[in-house]
Amino acid sequence: MPGDDLKQGLESLLDLGVFKSGIIVCMVGNLDDAVLRMSNGNNKNFKGLFEIVSAVGTISIDGIHVHIGISDAEGIVYGGHLLEGCKIHTTAEIAIIKSEKCFKRIYDPKTGYKELVIKTDL
């Protein structure tokens, strides 16, 4: 809904119990401001109206991992890791495929991140 935080909205899908694991295959819509983690690990704040031009990611019982592309009024595209602070302007249409496998995130000391592990049981 307009004004909702995109990341928090995606995370709330887990609370609804519709599914435990899913794959985000498509997302379109628009944002009033955005916050993305860039490839260098720094967070970047974007102010203004942006179109969501793509997004892909996973939803697991341990949270979400989404990369998103947004474009400004000039058509310049920015991309990064979705963080809280991406406020929906009018809509976000999201296509999610429910997985029959269980996705979990387990800390990997080699990378320093919780990495996706696919389990055969839910």
Protein Blocks (a to p, Z undefined) as FASTA:
>chain_A
ZZiafklmmmmmmmnomambdcdfbdcdddehiadddfkopacddedjdddfbdcddddf
kbccdddddddfkopacdddddehiacfkbccddddddfbdcdddddfknopacddddfb
ZZ
